[in-house]
Amino acid sequence: MAWLTETGVRTRSGGNWSLSSVRTTNPRYAGRAVYCGKPNGHSGTWDPIVEDWLFDAVQARLSDPRRRSQVGTDRKYLGSGIYLCGICDTPVHSHTSAGVGPRYRCPRGAHITRSATPIDALVLGVLRARLARPDLADLLATPDTAQAREAAQNIRQLRGRLVQTEADYDADLTDATRYKVKTSKIRAELATAVATQH
């Protein structure tokens, strides 16, 4: 990752390489054309940065279930993909480095980088205080109607699409312009669905 940056090799969107973009199973690195996130059997019009055999060997190694060390799917950092940059409203992502605790930073550049621990503690404190108030049950009550159930299903699907869109951007499968347009559209649909639910 550091070598790619130091030698001037940029990602498809012109940025620096991150751990997620280097480890991704992106077939474009082997010069394979991709449509809708999957290889279409054709070669791309660009020079590959990895030979076919090496790409396939690495992907086989990365997908080996014996390598899996993660247990469970609990969120490691509370605000990753949820908290928004105070400058551009883009969801921030968690970042760690040796000798420094977890941080949240804007993926669009040097807008903000903040220590995660005190921010998470503040958010959890506010949430606990709000959940302790006696009017919570009234706020959480959702009408049991066909429209409300349909809205709840729509909300789950939209949130899933938002997570997938962010993962595609992190994996360098979409550029910044399309990411912004798509996430703005999904967030607008999500706001409408939430309003419909209530």
Secondary structure by P-SEA (a helix, b strand, c coil): caaaaaacccccccccccccccccccccccbbbbcccccccccccccccccaaaaaaaaaaaacccccccccccccccccccccccccccbbbbbbcccccbbbbbcccccccccaaaaaaaaaaaaaaaaacccccccccccccaaaaaaaaaaaaaaaaaaaaaaaaaaccccaaaaaaaaaaaaaaaaaaaaaac
